[in-house]
Amino acid sequence: MRPVTLFTGQWADLPFTEVARLAGEWGYDGLEIACWGDHFDPWAAVEDDRYVQERLDILEKHGLRVYAISNHLTGQAVCDDPIDERHKGIVPARVWGDGEPEGVRQRAAEAMQVTARAAAKLGVRTVVGFTGSAIWKTVAMFPPVPQSMVDAGYRDFADRWNPILDVFDEVGVRFAHEVHPSEIAYDYWTTVAALEAVGHREAFGLNWDPSHFVWQDLDPVGFLWDFRDRIYHVDCKDAKRQVGNGRNGRMGSHLPWADPRRGWDFVSTGHGDVPWEACFRMLNTIGYDGPVSIEWEDAGMDRLIGAPDALAFVRRNLFDPPGAAFDSAFGGN
């Protein structure tokens, strides 16, 4: 049975000990631990063995395991252009430094190398995160974007991430890039281009989150099949499209989360437009046996109600493939 975990990124306002207690009481198998708040500090992990053991002890106390750590926020700053006050609000102070953009990028890259080493010390094989992008700013395609500018963006990504991935290879950890708007790979064809840019090296794979596909009108099920050898991690999050009234559009109109004038929003798992049964069946088909991590993000529901509700939904629907069920029942060889 694949483990169902809780991503702690949306819970970073709470102490790690409290999030672990809640997740354990609700019945989660483990956590996808975010590298912000007080949840996990990669630098502390590589510098102090006691820090790692303390985190493991907290998990054990609540009957949990760690299957992945996530450093989306720092990863975002590796390739982003521009680097500005938005990044100051999300990256650690030691990464931001004096805010000079190229310095921020270099320190962010070093921090992602540290994150790989920290994951290895924690006994985790997968780091989930963002890459940032020097060319996301061109996505509107006007003024017209020359192909040379797009090509340069992918070269910049490869130049900055290959040295990071070298450390991932060195310590036996993989990076699972979350395909997501504002990243170097945000849809189907940009994922193809990103994989080609780094030579399809094994250290670089994908974190599959279907919510981002739904609001872009992409097929999350077909994506799983086509990139089946690169699905290193799965985040379970739903989205609801709110278009069709002639006013709401896909781009969100600079409106805040949960504003009804937006064209889409994140909603509780099982209440949106993600075709979950087809997705779970495809995960079986491609042989994905890793964690399914619930990323709770619904501004319209109390998370203390929503997180256990989402767990119950996934438990009901995340069925094992027929062979696994038969082997379990009859002790297959």
C-alpha positions in Angstrom: 0.0 0.0 0.0 1.5 3.3 -1.0 2.0 5.7 1.9 -0.2 8.8 2.1 1.7 11.8 3.5 0.9 15.4 4.4 3.0 18.2 2.8 3.9 20.6 5.6 4.4 23.7 3.4 0.9 25.1 4.1 1.4 24.4 7.8 4.7 26.2 8.3 3.0 28.8 10.7 2.7 25.9 13.2 5.7 24.3 15.0 6.9 21.1 13.4 6.1 19.2 16.6 2.4 20.3 16.4 2.1 19.4 12.7 3.5 16.0 13.4 1.1 15.5 16.2 -1.9 16.4 14.1 -0.8 14.3 11.2 -0.2 11.3 13.4 -3.6 11.7 15.1 -5.4 11.9 11.7 -3.7 8.7 10.5 -1.2 9.9 8.0 1.7 7.6 7.2 4.3 10.3 7.1 5.2 13.8 6.0 6.7 15.6 3.0 8.6 18.1 5.1 9.0 21.7 3.9 12.4 23.5 4.4 10.8 26.6 5.9 9.2 27.7 9.1 10.8 25.6 11.8 10.1 22.3 10.0 13.5 21.5 8.5 16.7 23.5 8.1 19.0 21.9 5.6 22.1 23.8 7.0 21.4 22.5 10.5 21.0 19.0 9.2 24.4 18.9 7.5 26.1 20.6 10.4 24.6 18.8 13.3 23.8 15.1 13.5 21.7 15.7 16.6 19.3 18.0 14.6 18.6 15.1 12.2 18.0 12.7 15.0 15.7 15.1 16.8 13.5 15.4 13.7 13.4 11.6 13.3 12.5 11.2 17.0 9.6 13.6 16.6 8.3 11.6 13.6 8.7 8.3 15.4 6.8 9.6 18.5 3.8 10.2 16.3 4.0 7.1 14.2 5.2 8.9 11.1 8.0 8.6 8.5 9.5 11.1 6.1 9.5 10.2 2.4 10.5 13.5 0.9 11.6 17.0 1.8 10.7 20.1 -0.2 12.6 23.2 -0.9 10.4 25.0 -3.4 11.0 28.5 -2.1 14.8 28.5 -2.3 14.8 26.6 -5.6 12.6 29.3 -7.1 15.5 31.8 -6.8 18.0 29.7 -8.7 16.9 30.8 -12.2 14.4 33.5 -11.6 14.7 36.8 -13.5 13.9 39.3 -12.1 14.9 38.7 -8.5 13.0 41.3 -6.4 11.1 41.9 -3.2 8.9 38.9 -3.8 11.9 36.6 -3.3 13.0 38.5 -0.2 9.7 37.4 1.3 10.3 33.7 0.6 14.0 32.8 0.8 16.1 32.5 4.0 18.0 35.6 5.0 21.3 33.8 4.3 20.2 33.3 0.7 18.8 36.8 0.2 21.9 38.5 1.7 22.2 42.0 0.3 19.6 41.2 -2.4 22.0 41.7 -5.4 20.2 39.4 -7.9 23.1 37.3 -9.2 24.3 36.8 -5.6 20.9 35.6 -4.6 20.9 33.1 -7.5 24.3 31.8 -6.6 23.4 31.4 -2.9 20.1 29.7 -3.8 22.0 27.2 -5.9 24.4 26.5 -3.0 21.4 26.0 -0.7 19.9 23.5 -3.0 23.2 21.5 -3.0 23.0 21.6 0.8 19.5 20.4 0.6 20.6 17.3 -1.3 23.1 16.5 1.4 20.6 17.2 4.1 18.1 14.8 2.5 20.7 12.1 2.4 21.5 12.5 6.1 17.8 12.3 6.8 17.6 9.0 4.9 15.4 10.6 2.2 15.8 9.9 -1.5 13.7 12.6 -3.1 13.8 16.4 -2.8 10.7 18.2 -4.3 10.9 21.8 -5.5 10.8 24.5 -8.0 13.6 25.6 -10.4 12.6 29.2 -11.2 12.8 30.5 -14.8 14.6 33.2 -16.6 11.9 33.1 -19.3 8.6 32.9 -17.5 8.4 36.6 -17.9 8.1 36.1 -21.6 5.1 33.7 -21.4 2.6 36.3 -22.7 4.6 36.2 -25.9 4.2 40.0 -26.5 6.3 41.8 -27.4 7.1 39.0 -29.7 9.7 36.6 -28.2 12.6 35.6 -30.4 13.5 31.9 -30.3 17.0 32.9 -29.3 15.6 34.3 -26.0 13.7 31.1 -25.2 16.8 29.0 -26.1 18.9 31.1 -23.8 16.5 30.5 -20.9 16.8 26.7 -21.2 20.6 27.1 -21.4 20.6 29.2 -18.3 18.5 26.6 -16.5 20.9 23.8 -17.5 24.0 25.8 -16.6 22.6 26.6 -13.1 21.0 23.3 -12.3 23.6 20.8 -13.7 26.1 21.6 -10.9 23.3 21.2 -8.3 22.3 17.9 -9.9 25.9 16.7 -9.7 25.6 16.9 -5.9 22.3 15.1 -6.0 24.1 12.3 -8.0 27.0 12.3 -5.5 24.7 11.6 -2.5 22.2 9.4 -4.2 19.2 11.7 -4.1 16.8 12.8 -6.9 15.3 16.1 -7.6 11.5 16.1 -8.4 10.7 19.3 -10.2 7.1 20.4 -9.7 5.6 21.2 -13.1 4.0 24.5 -12.3 3.3 28.0 -13.8 6.3 30.3 -13.3 8.8 27.4 -13.6 11.1 26.3 -16.4 8.7 23.4 -17.0 5.1 24.5 -16.5 3.2 22.3 -19.0 3.7 19.4 -21.4 6.0 20.8 -24.0 8.1 22.9 -21.6 8.6 19.7 -19.6 10.0 18.0 -22.7 12.3 21.0 -23.3 13.5 21.0 -19.7 14.4 17.3 -19.7 16.2 17.8 -23.0 18.1 20.8 -21.6 19.7 18.6 -18.9 20.3 15.6 -21.1 17.6 13.5 -19.5 19.9 12.9 -16.6 18.4 10.6 -13.9 18.9 13.1 -11.1 16.2 15.3 -12.6 12.6 14.1 -12.5 9.1 15.3 -11.9 6.7 16.0 -9.0 3.2 15.5 -10.5 0.5 17.8 -9.1 -2.7 17.5 -11.2 -4.2 20.8 -10.0 -1.8 22.8 -12.1 -2.8 20.8 -15.2 -6.5 21.2 -14.7 -6.6 25.0 -14.7 -4.3 25.1 -17.8 -6.7 22.7 -19.6 -4.0 20.0 -19.8 -4.5 16.2 -19.4 -2.9 15.1 -16.1 -3.6 11.4 -16.9 -1.8 11.4 -20.2 1.1 13.3 -18.7 1.6 10.5 -16.2 1.8 8.0 -19.1 4.1 10.0 -21.3 6.5 10.8 -18.5 6.1 7.6 -16.6 9.8 7.0 -16.1 10.3 10.5 -14.5 7.5 10.6 -12.0 9.5 10.7 -8.8 6.9 12.1 -6.5 3.1 12.8 -6.4 1.3 15.7 -4.8 -2.4 15.3 -4.3 -4.1 18.7 -4.7 -7.4 19.6 -6.5 -8.5 22.7 -8.5 -11.9 24.0 -9.6 -12.4 26.0 -12.8 -14.8 28.9 -12.4 -15.0 30.1 -16.0 -18.0 30.3 -18.3 -19.6 33.5 -17.1 -17.8 35.8 -19.6 -15.8 37.5 -16.8 -13.5 35.0 -15.1 -10.4 34.0 -16.9 -7.6 31.5 -16.5 -4.9 34.0 -15.5 -6.6 35.0 -12.2 -6.7 38.8 -12.9 -4.3 39.6 -10.0 -7.1 38.8 -7.6 -6.4 37.1 -4.2 -6.9 33.4 -3.5 -10.6 32.4 -3.1 -11.9 35.6 -4.7 -15.0 34.4 -6.6 -14.0 36.7 -9.6 -11.0 34.5 -10.3 -11.2 31.9 -13.1 -10.0 29.0 -10.9 -9.0 28.2 -7.3 -7.7 25.4 -5.3 -10.3 23.3 -3.5 -10.5 20.4 -1.2 -9.4 17.1 -2.7 -12.3 15.3 -4.4 -14.4 18.5 -4.8 -12.7 19.9 -7.9 -12.1 19.0 -11.5 -9.2 16.6 -11.2 -10.3 13.1 -12.5 -9.0 11.3 -9.5 -10.1 7.8 -10.3 -8.4 8.0 -13.8 -5.3 9.5 -12.2 -5.0 6.8 -9.5 -5.6 4.1 -12.1 -2.8 5.5 -14.2 -0.5 5.6 -11.2 -1.1 1.9 -10.9 -0.5 1.4 -14.6 2.9 3.1 -14.6 3.9 1.2 -11.5 4.3 4.3 -9.2 4.8 3.0 -5.7 6.0 6.1 -3.9 4.1 8.4 -1.5 1.0 10.3 -2.4 1.4 13.6 -0.6 -1.7 15.6 0.2 -1.0 19.3 -0.3 -3.8 21.0 1.6 -4.7 24.4 0.0 -8.3 25.5 0.2 -9.1 29.0 1.4 -12.8 28.1 1.7 -12.4 25.3 4.2 -10.8 25.0 7.7 -7.7 23.0 7.2 -8.2 21.1 10.5 -11.4 19.7 8.9 -10.0 19.5 5.3 -6.8 17.7 5.9 -8.3 14.6 7.6 -11.2 14.7 5.1 -8.7 14.6 2.2 -6.9 11.7 3.8 -10.2 9.8 4.0 -10.9 10.5 0.4 -7.5 9.3 -0.8 -7.7 6.2 1.4 -11.0 5.3 -0.3 -9.8 5.9 -3.8 -6.1 5.1 -3.9 -6.6 1.4 -4.5 -3.8 -1.0 -5.2 -3.4 -2.6 -8.6 -5.1 -6.0 -9.0 -1.8 -8.0 -8.8 -0.8 -6.3 -5.6 -4.2 -7.1 -4.0 -4.1 -10.7 -5.1 -0.5 -11.2 -3.8 -1.4 -9.6 -0.5 -4.4 -11.9 -0.1 -2.8 -15.1 -1.2 0.8 -14.6 -0.4 1.9 -14.5 -4.0 5.5 -15.2 -5.0 
